[in-house]
């Protein structure tokens, strides 16, 4: 087997072996490479053992950290010289002149007694008394590319604080979008008396803790989906809402598709018709198996983190929460990294409606990603790619076509309006709970091969 350079894998291995000097006293040498097999390894694309074992930068980094934690990789011995930061030119001179042997050079900063600042004021406070104070926690791609561009066009918002894990991101985004202050401490948001509502757009595993903290601080909460990624987190949120009772602020989740104009029209079309049968095909793009969203401990997996959109859309159209769920996936064979993104999910709703969700990433990327078919009461409706709608009744067809809209603008407007008026939450709590419960149980159903039902539904059955 030959590499891109034309040399065989065995040649590369021999060359590497020849370059390793003999070790006296039978010492042991451990060489750890942090970037895995790649274009600089000499073994890239050669089909040798390293590629078959799936050596990646992430796995090598994990191995290095494990060795360090076990004391088998004493990295402190790699430092041969230390220099105060104000003597950095001397360190550079040592490297370039090679006047004496060195291994690793460490530049040290003097210890500062100054208290670390967790908040930076960016501008003067907004003096408008009628504006709704809004803060943001998290400034990743969704927040910067979807959430903020839509919200910035809406009137009546006074931008308060922006909080991110890294202060630079908070300050940069805050200055660009007009926030009053930037911080790396969420407590600054909770303690800000002028913040009435908080948008949460962090990593999925942080959602539950932030939701509970925000509600307890008296802030209305919009959290990007999912609400949480573990069943115990869902129960803790439910307990918090029950404990706060009538004093609980508003809570909604970024299930934007239920607010899309197409969804609204189909719901109106099926008014009074129950039970309904729904079929939802959702074909999102491919995401590598080692992406953070695929990690159940961080992203929750794609069913909890993305297929929840389809579950919620079916719940919104049916107007009834799910009470029973079953899921099954393709076999994990043929070299696929995960089967969790090629599944069928069946939902039974409380009113007797039924939904079938096909969540598939194995198709062609150019194929339209989403299609919904609804039947019941002698009527049929189709939503295709959130752009084209077909309504069938009494043998007649009504076609509606418009600009593709997935409901982001409408959901933000509904949430802000409810915050101002004190009106009901844009999404009823029983549906928020039911959608999150169904997505979590769908994952469990895949693992255990059984359907799951809410206890109340089991008792009635």
C-alpha positions as CSV (number, residue, x, y, z in Angstrom):
1,X,0.0,0.0,0.0
2,X,1.4,3.4,-1.0
3,X,0.9,6.9,0.4
4,X,0.4,10.1,-1.6
5,X,4.2,10.5,-1.8
6,X,4.5,7.2,-3.6
7,X,6.3,5.5,-0.7
8,X,5.0,2.3,1.0
9,X,3.7,2.3,4.5
10,X,6.5,0.0,5.6
11,X,9.1,2.3,4.1
12,X,7.7,5.2,6.2
13,X,7.8,3.0,9.3
14,X,11.4,2.0,8.6
15,X,12.4,5.6,8.1
16,X,10.9,6.6,11.4
17,X,12.5,3.7,13.2
18,X,15.9,4.7,11.8
19,X,15.5,8.2,13.1
20,X,14.9,7.1,16.7
21,X,18.3,7.1,18.6
22,X,19.2,4.1,20.7
23,X,18.3,4.4,24.4
24,X,20.7,3.6,27.1
25,X,19.9,1.6,30.2
26,X,16.9,0.0,28.6
27,X,14.8,3.2,29.0
28,X,11.3,3.5,27.5
29,X,10.3,6.1,25.0
30,X,6.7,7.1,24.5
31,X,5.9,9.3,21.5
32,X,2.5,11.0,21.5
33,X,1.2,12.8,18.4
34,X,-1.7,15.1,19.0
35,X,-3.0,15.5,15.5
36,X,-3.6,11.9,14.5
37,X,-3.1,10.6,11.0
38,X,-3.0,13.4,8.5
39,X,-1.2,14.9,5.6
40,X,2.0,15.5,7.7
41,X,2.1,12.0,9.2
42,X,3.7,10.3,6.3
43,X,1.0,7.6,6.6
44,X,-1.9,9.6,5.4
45,X,-4.2,7.8,2.9
46,X,-1.9,4.8,3.0
47,X,-4.5,2.4,4.4
48,X,-2.2,1.3,7.2
49,X,-3.2,0.3,10.7
50,X,-3.5,3.9,12.1
51,X,-6.4,4.6,9.7
52,X,-8.2,1.4,10.4
53,X,-8.1,2.1,14.2
54,X,-9.7,5.5,13.6
55,X,-6.9,7.6,15.0
56,X,-8.2,11.2,15.2
57,X,-7.0,14.4,16.8
58,X,-9.7,14.2,19.4
59,X,-8.9,10.6,20.4
60,X,-5.2,11.4,20.6
61,X,-5.9,14.4,22.7
62,X,-8.0,12.3,25.1
63,X,-5.1,9.8,25.3
64,X,-2.6,12.6,26.1
65,X,-4.9,13.9,28.9
66,X,-5.4,10.4,30.3
67,X,-1.6,9.9,30.4
68,X,-1.1,13.3,32.1
69,X,-3.8,12.5,34.7
70,X,-2.1,9.2,35.5
71,X,1.3,10.8,35.9
72,X,2.7,8.8,33.0
73,X,3.4,11.9,30.9
74,X,5.3,14.4,33.2
75,X,4.9,17.5,31.1
76,X,6.7,19.6,33.7
77,X,9.9,17.9,32.6
78,X,9.4,19.4,29.2
79,X,10.2,22.9,30.5
80,X,13.9,23.6,30.6
81,X,13.9,27.4,30.9
82,X,11.6,30.0,32.5
83,X,11.6,33.7,31.7
84,X,9.5,36.6,33.1
85,X,7.4,38.1,30.3
86,X,9.5,41.2,30.3
87,X,12.5,39.1,29.4
88,X,10.8,37.5,26.4
89,X,13.5,38.8,24.0
90,X,16.1,36.7,25.9
91,X,14.0,33.6,25.4
92,X,13.7,34.3,21.7
93,X,17.5,34.9,21.5
94,X,18.1,31.6,23.2
95,X,16.0,29.8,20.6
96,X,17.6,31.5,17.6
97,X,21.2,31.5,18.8
98,X,21.1,27.9,20.2
99,X,23.9,28.9,22.6
100,X,22.9,26.3,25.0
101,X,20.6,23.2,25.0
102,X,16.9,23.8,25.6
103,X,13.7,21.8,25.4
104,X,10.7,24.0,26.4
105,X,10.7,27.7,27.2
106,X,8.0,29.1,29.5
107,X,7.1,32.8,29.7
108,X,5.6,33.7,33.1
109,X,3.4,36.6,34.0
110,X,3.7,38.3,37.3
111,X,0.8,37.5,39.7
112,X,-1.8,40.3,39.7
113,X,-3.7,41.2,42.9
114,X,-6.2,43.1,40.8
115,X,-9.7,41.5,41.0
116,X,-10.8,39.9,37.8
117,X,-13.5,41.9,36.1
118,X,-16.5,39.8,34.9
119,X,-18.4,42.7,33.4
120,X,-17.6,45.5,31.0
121,X,-20.0,48.4,30.4
122,X,-20.3,49.1,26.7
123,X,-22.6,52.1,26.5
124,X,-24.9,54.3,28.4
125,X,-28.2,52.8,29.6
126,X,-31.3,53.0,27.4
127,X,-33.5,55.7,28.7
128,X,-36.7,54.5,27.0
129,X,-39.2,53.6,29.7
130,X,-41.5,51.6,27.4
131,X,-38.7,49.4,26.0
132,X,-38.4,45.7,27.1
133,X,-35.1,44.9,28.7
134,X,-33.6,41.9,26.9
135,X,-30.4,40.0,27.6
136,X,-28.7,37.2,25.8
137,X,-26.6,34.3,27.1
138,X,-24.6,32.5,24.4
139,X,-23.4,34.0,21.1
140,X,-22.7,31.1,18.8
141,X,-23.6,30.7,15.2
142,X,-27.4,30.5,15.7
143,X,-27.5,33.5,18.0
144,X,-25.3,35.6,15.7
145,X,-26.7,34.5,12.3
146,X,-30.4,33.8,13.0
147,X,-31.6,35.1,16.3
148,X,-29.9,38.6,16.5
149,X,-30.5,39.6,12.9
150,X,-34.2,39.0,13.3
151,X,-34.5,40.6,16.8
152,X,-32.5,43.6,15.8
153,X,-35.2,44.6,13.3
154,X,-37.9,44.6,16.0
155,X,-38.9,47.7,17.9
156,X,-39.3,48.2,21.6
157,X,-36.2,46.3,22.8
158,X,-33.6,47.7,25.1
159,X,-30.5,45.5,24.8
160,X,-29.1,44.9,28.3
161,X,-26.4,42.3,28.8
162,X,-24.7,39.7,26.7
163,X,-23.0,36.8,28.4
164,X,-20.6,34.3,26.9
165,X,-18.0,31.9,28.2
166,X,-15.2,34.0,26.6
167,X,-15.1,37.7,27.4
168,X,-13.8,38.6,24.0
169,X,-16.8,37.1,22.2
170,X,-19.2,38.9,24.6
171,X,-17.5,42.3,24.1
172,X,-17.2,42.0,20.4
173,X,-20.8,40.9,19.8
174,X,-22.1,43.3,22.4
175,X,-20.4,46.4,20.8
176,X,-21.5,45.4,17.3
177,X,-25.2,44.8,18.3
178,X,-25.7,47.6,20.9
179,X,-25.8,45.8,24.3
180,X,-25.3,47.9,27.4
181,X,-22.8,45.5,29.0
182,X,-20.8,42.3,28.4
183,X,-20.1,39.7,30.9
184,X,-18.8,36.1,31.5
185,X,-20.9,35.6,34.6
186,X,-24.6,34.8,34.2
187,X,-25.3,36.2,37.6
188,X,-24.8,39.6,36.2
189,X,-27.8,39.0,34.0
190,X,-29.9,37.5,36.9
191,X,-29.1,40.5,39.1
192,X,-29.8,43.2,36.4
193,X,-33.1,44.7,37.5
194,X,-33.7,46.1,34.0
195,X,-33.5,42.7,32.3
196,X,-37.1,41.4,31.9
197,X,-36.4,38.7,29.4
198,X,-33.5,36.4,28.6
199,X,-32.7,34.6,25.4
200,X,-30.6,31.4,25.9
201,X,-28.5,30.1,23.0
202,X,-25.8,28.1,24.6
203,X,-24.6,24.6,24.2
204,X,-27.5,22.1,24.8
205,X,-26.1,20.6,28.0
206,X,-26.3,24.1,29.7
207,X,-29.9,24.8,28.9
208,X,-31.6,23.2,32.0
209,X,-29.5,24.9,34.6
210,X,-29.8,28.3,32.9
211,X,-33.6,28.0,32.5
212,X,-34.1,27.2,36.1
213,X,-31.8,30.0,37.3
214,X,-33.5,32.5,35.0
215,X,-37.0,31.6,36.1
216,X,-36.0,31.8,39.8
217,X,-34.4,35.2,39.1
218,X,-37.8,36.4,37.8
219,X,-36.8,36.6,34.1
220,X,-39.0,35.5,31.2
221,X,-37.1,32.8,29.2
222,X,-36.7,32.0,25.5
223,X,-34.4,29.0,25.2
224,X,-33.3,27.7,21.9
225,X,-34.3,24.0,21.4
226,X,-33.9,21.6,23.1
227,X,-35.4,22.6,26.5
228,X,-33.0,20.0,28.1
229,X,-31.2,16.8,27.2
230,X,-32.0,14.5,30.1
231,X,-35.2,13.2,31.7
232,X,-34.1,14.3,35.2
233,X,-33.5,17.8,33.9
234,X,-37.0,17.9,32.5
235,X,-38.5,16.9,35.9
236,X,-36.4,19.6,37.7
237,X,-37.7,22.3,35.3
238,X,-41.3,21.0,35.8
239,X,-40.8,21.1,39.6
240,X,-39.4,24.7,39.4
241,X,-42.5,25.8,37.4
242,X,-44.8,24.1,39.8
243,X,-43.0,25.6,42.8
244,X,-43.2,29.2,41.4
245,X,-46.8,28.7,40.5
246,X,-48.6,31.9,39.4
247,X,-45.4,33.9,39.9
248,X,-43.5,31.8,37.4
249,X,-42.3,33.9,34.5
250,X,-43.0,32.9,30.9
251,X,-41.0,30.0,29.4
252,X,-40.9,29.1,25.7
253,X,-38.6,27.0,23.5
254,X,-37.4,27.8,20.0
255,X,-39.8,25.5,18.2
256,X,-40.1,28.0,15.3
257,X,-41.9,25.8,12.8
258,X,-45.1,25.8,14.7
259,X,-45.2,29.6,14.1
260,X,-44.6,29.4,10.4
261,X,-47.4,30.8,8.2
262,X,-47.8,27.3,6.5
263,X,-48.4,25.7,9.9
264,X,-50.9,28.3,10.9
265,X,-52.9,27.8,7.7
266,X,-53.0,24.1,8.0
267,X,-54.1,24.3,11.7
268,X,-57.0,26.5,10.6
269,X,-57.9,24.1,7.7
270,X,-58.3,21.2,10.2
271,X,-60.3,23.1,12.8
272,X,-62.8,20.8,14.3
273,X,-61.5,17.7,12.6
274,X,-60.1,15.1,15.0
275,X,-58.3,12.7,15.3
276,X,-55.7,13.5,12.7
277,X,-53.0,11.3,11.0
278,X,-49.7,13.1,10.4
279,X,-46.7,12.1,8.4
280,X,-43.5,14.2,8.6
281,X,-40.4,13.5,6.6
282,X,-37.4,15.4,7.9
283,X,-34.1,15.0,5.9
284,X,-31.5,17.3,7.5
285,X,-27.9,17.5,6.3
286,X,-25.1,15.1,7.3
287,X,-23.2,15.9,10.6
288,X,-20.1,13.8,11.5
289,X,-20.5,11.3,14.3
290,X,-17.9,13.1,16.4
291,X,-19.7,16.5,16.2
292,X,-20.8,17.9,19.6
293,X,-24.4,17.7,18.7
294,X,-24.1,13.9,18.2
295,X,-22.7,13.6,21.7
296,X,-25.6,12.6,24.1
297,X,-23.8,14.2,27.1
298,X,-23.3,17.6,25.4
299,X,-25.7,17.9,22.5
300,X,-28.2,15.3,23.4
301,X,-28.0,13.6,20.0
302,X,-29.8,14.6,16.9
303,X,-33.3,13.3,17.9
304,X,-33.3,15.5,21.1
305,X,-31.5,18.4,19.5
306,X,-33.1,18.6,16.1
307,X,-35.8,15.9,15.4
308,X,-37.7,17.6,18.2
309,X,-38.6,20.2,15.6
310,X,-40.7,17.6,13.8
311,X,-42.2,16.3,17.0
312,X,-43.3,19.8,18.0
313,X,-44.7,20.6,14.5
314,X,-46.9,17.5,14.7
315,X,-48.0,18.4,18.3
316,X,-48.8,21.9,17.1
317,X,-50.9,20.8,14.2
318,X,-52.7,18.1,16.2
319,X,-53.1,20.5,19.0
320,X,-52.5,17.7,21.5
321,X,-49.4,16.6,23.4
322,X,-47.9,13.1,22.9
323,X,-48.6,10.4,25.4
324,X,-46.8,7.4,23.8
325,X,-43.7,7.1,21.7
326,X,-41.8,4.4,19.8
327,X,-38.7,4.7,17.7
328,X,-36.6,2.4,15.5
329,X,-33.5,3.0,13.4
330,X,-31.6,1.4,10.6
331,X,-29.0,-1.2,11.6
332,X,-25.6,0.3,12.3
333,X,-23.8,-1.4,9.4
334,X,-22.2,-0.5,6.2
335,X,-19.7,1.8,7.8
336,X,-22.2,4.4,9.0
337,X,-21.0,6.4,12.1
338,X,-24.3,6.5,13.9
339,X,-27.9,5.2,13.3
340,X,-29.5,7.8,15.5
341,X,-30.1,10.1,12.6
342,X,-31.9,7.5,10.4
343,X,-35.0,6.7,12.4
344,X,-38.8,6.4,12.3
345,X,-40.6,7.8,15.3
346,X,-44.3,7.0,16.0
347,X,-46.3,9.3,18.4
348,X,-49.8,8.7,19.9
349,X,-51.4,12.0,21.0
350,X,-53.7,12.5,23.9
351,X,-56.7,13.2,21.6
352,X,-56.2,10.0,19.7
353,X,-54.3,11.5,16.8
354,X,-51.2,9.7,15.5
355,X,-47.9,11.0,14.0
356,X,-45.2,9.2,12.0
357,X,-41.9,11.0,11.8
358,X,-39.2,9.9,9.3
359,X,-35.9,11.6,10.3
360,X,-33.3,10.6,7.7
361,X,-29.8,11.9,6.8
362,X,-28.9,9.1,4.4
363,X,-30.3,10.8,1.2
364,X,-29.2,13.3,-1.3
365,X,-28.5,16.7,0.1
366,X,-30.3,18.4,-2.8
367,X,-33.6,16.7,-2.1
368,X,-36.2,19.0,-0.3
369,X,-35.6,18.6,3.4
370,X,-39.1,18.6,4.9
371,X,-42.6,17.5,3.9
372,X,-45.7,17.2,6.0
373,X,-48.9,15.4,5.1
374,X,-52.0,15.6,7.3
375,X,-55.3,13.7,6.9
376,X,-58.6,13.7,8.9
377,X,-62.2,14.9,8.7
378,X,-62.3,14.2,5.0
379,X,-59.5,16.7,4.3
380,X,-55.9,16.4,3.3
381,X,-53.1,19.0,3.5
382,X,-49.4,19.0,2.4
383,X,-46.7,21.4,3.4
384,X,-43.7,21.1,1.1
385,X,-40.3,22.7,2.1
386,X,-42.2,25.3,4.1
387,X,-43.0,27.1,0.9
388,X,-45.8,25.3,-0.9
389,X,-49.1,24.3,0.7
390,X,-51.8,22.1,-0.8
391,X,-55.3,22.0,0.8
392,X,-57.7,19.2,-0.4
393,X,-61.4,19.2,0.5
394,X,-64.6,18.1,-1.3
395,X,-62.6,17.0,-4.3
396,X,-61.1,20.5,-4.7
397,X,-57.5,21.6,-4.4
398,X,-56.3,25.0,-3.1
399,X,-52.6,25.8,-3.6
400,X,-50.7,28.4,-1.7
401,X,-47.1,29.4,-2.5
402,X,-45.0,32.0,-0.8
403,X,-41.5,32.8,0.3
404,X,-40.0,30.1,2.5
405,X,-40.7,31.0,6.1
406,X,-39.9,28.7,9.1
407,X,-41.4,31.0,11.7
408,X,-38.4,32.5,13.4
409,X,-39.8,36.1,13.2
410,X,-43.2,35.0,14.3
411,X,-42.0,33.1,17.3
412,X,-39.8,35.9,18.6
413,X,-42.6,38.4,18.1
414,X,-45.1,36.1,20.0
415,X,-42.7,35.7,22.9
416,X,-41.9,39.4,23.2
417,X,-45.6,40.3,22.9
418,X,-46.5,37.9,25.7
419,X,-43.7,39.3,27.9
420,X,-45.0,42.9,27.5
421,X,-48.7,42.0,28.0
422,X,-48.3,39.3,30.6
423,X,-50.4,37.1,28.4
424,X,-50.2,33.3,28.1
425,X,-47.0,31.6,26.9
426,X,-46.7,31.2,23.2
427,X,-46.5,27.4,23.6
428,X,-48.6,25.7,26.4
429,X,-46.5,24.1,29.1
430,X,-48.1,20.7,28.6
431,X,-47.0,20.7,24.9
432,X,-43.4,21.9,25.8
433,X,-43.2,19.1,28.4
434,X,-44.7,16.6,26.0
435,X,-42.4,17.4,23.1
436,X,-39.3,17.2,25.2
437,X,-40.5,14.0,27.0
438,X,-41.2,12.4,23.6
439,X,-37.8,13.3,22.1
440,X,-36.0,11.9,25.2
441,X,-38.2,8.7,25.2
442,X,-37.5,8.3,21.5
443,X,-33.8,8.0,22.3
444,X,-34.6,5.6,25.1
445,X,-36.8,3.6,22.8
446,X,-34.0,3.2,20.3
447,X,-31.7,1.9,23.0
448,X,-34.2,-0.5,24.7
449,X,-36.4,-1.5,21.8
450,X,-39.7,-0.7,23.6
451,X,-42.4,1.9,23.4
452,X,-42.8,4.3,26.3
453,X,-46.0,6.0,27.5
454,X,-46.8,8.7,30.1
455,X,-47.8,7.2,33.4
456,X,-51.2,8.9,33.3
457,X,-51.9,7.5,29.8
458,X,-50.9,4.0,31.0
459,X,-53.3,4.2,33.9
460,X,-56.2,5.3,31.6
461,X,-55.4,2.5,29.2
